């Protein structure tokens, strides 16, 4: 994993892009949290693990002992032994104190998996749960799967490189399929979303930066606004307009935390006519101005980085 950082601002947030480990020409990397700590100590920290990062690849994190707090899209999750965290590309994450836990980190790019696995494991689903807790039987199968993947990642002797890469891909497919099919999201099981809500949800994900008007989605999808509101209330627990607004605010938070774009540039990127309109919209829904939110996130990150020694990581 490579951390790339621009230096035009002392508060710039790190861009994180996947870099294949030396000698492994495929988009998979497996390491223990102990190895991650060692790597962070070697890199010594101009870029902290605990600063907000928006990776372009998937993270699977599981804990074997201790505990770990991990923030994903500004929600904190507590990992305990046997639980799993799945961070998807585009989500903003912040690491907690790595010294309190032992476990395994699996990094992978989407294209490593075959299309059937991508679909069955909901790899591209931005609404899939982040924290997953398997029952004991499924948990044992997942332990075996990640252990086998880790062993294969370290084993290059006695097998051709092409075969090694193929095995890694198959073992990763086994892991993500078991993880997506054999675990439950934390909390009460949610009912399967209705077809109307799924269509609306996908449309919002595609077009939230183009329009925030419920009427536009209703017209495009062929439903009445009232029908979309009922379907969204049943599927997400909020009204349709609130669902749109939450998606816009989430993206605004991601952009504010992850980079140093001005409010005007973020406003334009999210389809607002002016920075003033964007600031008013953001403040009404969060209780903070965009600049105040950015300062809060950066301030928290800085304090966390200092308390943890400023971990930074990279390969190569």
Helices and strands as residue ranges (DSSP letters): E 2-4, E 15-17, E 28-32, H 33-43, E 58-72, E 75-80, E 83-87, E 93-95, G 98-100, E 101-108, G 110-112, H 115-120, E 131-134, H 136-154, H 161-181, E 183-185, H 195-207, H 214-221, H 225-236, H 240-258, H 263-269, H 275-286, H 290-307
